[in-house]
Amino acid sequence: MRKLTHIGQDGSARMVDVSQKAVTSRIATAEGLVRMQGGTLALIRSGDAKKGDVLGVARIAGIMAAKRTHELIPLCHPLSISGVTLELALDDRLPGVRVTASVKTTGQTGVEMEALTAVSVACLTVYDMVKAADRGMVIEGVRLLEKSGGASGEWLADFPLRKAPRPAKTSRRAAP
């Protein structure tokens, strides 16, 4: 098992010193789902939710969350993020909303936490926007899909929640 970098020799939490790490391009992509009743999905699709544009507000909330991750997760470094994209797709098969976030930076530490935070907050925002119609919604499957850059290189999740197969890549895979 690898040593946890956020734990000091005395066992206390610490922020990792990244000053000696190389500056590289880093990208991380995460995803999550909000499962809901079919009628709630129809409400979102129609644009008739009482609070307004559910997907638009969730997209902005996710972008804001990525930029403020270091304020929410105590040991995350503040980063200069160069790009955040959020895709929110209505999925009748769930039924629900699939959220995917990609975050990009050039720096000395990765953006996995920023991508995961963006997805989490976007999912929470979807819930908030339509909770009056469906309090039984379930947020699930929030996970890192892939990351690139840094000393550890590329990593790709073994079991994406997406239906479509992912293209083959040379990468380090997650342990089963």
N, C-alpha and C positions, 0 to 999 in steps of 0.2 A: 504494500500500500504506500502511496506517495505521501510525503510529509505535507501537512497543511501549512501553507505559507502565511496565513493570517493568525497563527498561534505562535507566540514567543516562546523562548526556552523555558520560561517560568510558567507557561500555560495560559498566560493572559492574551487577550485579543490585541492585535496591533494592525496598523495600516502598513501594507507592504511598501518597501522603498523600491520604486521602479526607475530610479535615476540612472542606473547602469544598463537598463534594457535598451535595445535598439529601437529607433523610431521606424515603424513600418505601417503599411496600410492594413487596416483591420476591419473586417466586416462580420456581423453576426445576424442570423435570422432566427426568429422564434415564432411559434404559433400557439393558438388556443381556440377553444370553442365555447359558445354560449348556446346550450340546448334550451328549447322553449316549446310551448304549444304551437301548433300550426296556425292558430288564429293570431297569436302574437307576431309570428313571422309575417303573416299577411298584413298586419297593422304597420309593421316597419316598411314593408314593400310599398304599401299604398301612400306612405308619407303622412298618415293621419295621426301619428302619435301625439298626445297632448303636449309633450315637451319639445316637439319640433323634429328636426332632421337627425334621427338617431345615429346613422352611420357617419354623417359629417361631424357631429359633435364628438363621437367616439374617436374618430380619426385625429382630430385636434387634441383631444385629451391624451391619446397615446403619444403623440409627438411631444407634447409638453412634458409628459412623464419621463420620456427618454432623456430629455435635457436636464431633468431635475433628479435623476436617479441617485446621485451622490448625496442629496439631501434626505433621501428616504432610507437608503441602505448604509448603515454607519461606516463601513470600511471601504466603500467604493471611492475611487479617486474622481475628482471633478475633471471632466474631459471636454475637449474642444471637438464637438461632434460636427462632422462635415455633411452628413445627410441622414434623414430618417424617412422611410416610406412605410406606410401602413395600408394594407389591403383588407377590406372588410367585405366578405362575400356572403350573400344569402344562400342557404343550402336547404332545399326542401327535403333532402334525405335525412337530415338530423332530426327534426327541423331545427334550424337555428342559424347562427352567424359564425363563420370561420374568420379568425383574425390572424394576419401574418404581418410581422414587423421586421424590417431590415434596418440596421444602424451601421453607419460607416464613420471611421475616423482615421487619421494618421497620427500615431502616437506610440506611447510606451506600454500601454495596457489595453486589453481587449474591451469590446463593447457588448459582451454577452448579457450582462446584467441590465444594460440599457434596453436591449431588444426584449428581454423577458419582462421588464417593468412596463415597457410600451404596450405589449400584448395584454398584460394583466390589467392595467388601468383602462385600456380600450374595452376589454370585456366587462369590467366593473361599470363602465359608463353605459354600455348597452343595457346592462341590468337596470341601472338607475333610471334610464330614459323610459323604460317600459314596465317597470315593476308594478305600476298600478294595474296593469292588465294581466300580469303573470308573475306572482311571487315565487313560483316553483321552478324558475329557470335554474339551470345548473351550469356553472363555469367549470370547465375541465380541460385536461390535456395541455395545460400551459407548459411548454418545453422548448428547449433549444433545438433547432433543426440543423444548423450548421454554423461553423465559424471558420475564419481564415485569418492568417497573419500571425505575427509573433513567433517566438521560439518553438512553440508546439505545432505550428503549421496549420494544416486543414483538419477539420473534424466534421463528420457527417453522422447524424442520428441513423440508427438502423431501421427504425420503424416509424416513418412519418405518418401522421394522421390523415394525410391526403390520399385520395383514391388513385390518382395517376402515379405510375412508377417514376422514380427520380432517375435522372441520367447517372450512369456510372462515373465515378471519380476516383482518382488515386487519393486516398485520405486515411486518416486514423479513424477507426470506427469505435463506437461506444461498446463497452463490454456488455454481453447479454445479461 
